[in-house]
Amino acid sequence: PRAVMADLLDGIVMAEQRFHREGYQEGLAEGSHAGMAEGRRHGALHGARMGSEIGCYLGFALTWHCLLQKCTDPKNSKKLRALDSLIGMIQKFPYEDPTYDKLQEDLEKIRGKFKQVCSMLNIQSDFRLGNERSSLTF
């Protein structure tokens, strides 16, 4: 009788630990699955925003480069060099490698070069991302 009572009591005490361990394992598995799905959505959203921003910069730079090449003003050579630099930075940007450790740093350099080019062209830049469509206003 004492041994049966001890086993019963031991089973009750151990059940709490077993349920805790099982609950932890289930929660960990479910949380990992939900975290992966949320991470994919987050990555896709931010990747699309970054691509939209950089694509806008590239379209802007290529358009202005084309316009300035047709102009014979000697002052345009400095502007063309800055545009060439911006285009080169964008073309070297590692779109396919999300693990690239200097991704944010290079993106900030591109943004800075874009602002410099806008200043040289006397253009106010305002790249917006949000509820309204992406836009570059002049």
C-alpha positions, 0 to 999 in steps of 0.5 A: 500500500505504501509503495502504491501510494508513493508511485501514485504521488510520484506520478502526480508530481512527475505529471506536472513536469511531463506536461510542462516539458510537452507544452514547451516542446509544442509551443517551441515547434508552433512558435518556430513555424509561425516565426518562419512564416512571419519572417518570410512575409517581413523579408518579402515586404522589405525586399520589395520596398528596397527594390522599388526605391533602388529601381526609382533611383536607377530610372532617375539616374538613367533618364538624367544621364540621357538628358545631360549627354545631349546637352553641350554645356561644359558644366554637365561633365561633373553632373554626368560623373556623379550620375555615372557613380550612382548608376555604378553603385546601383549596378553593383548592389547585391540584390540576390544576397540577403545575407550580405553584411554591408547591405544597409551600409551600401543602401545608405551610400546609394541614398547619399549619392542620390541626394548629392545628384539631386542637389547638383541638379537643383532638384528637391527629392522626396522618395516616399514609401507607405500607404500611398504609391511610391513616388519621387516628387520634384 
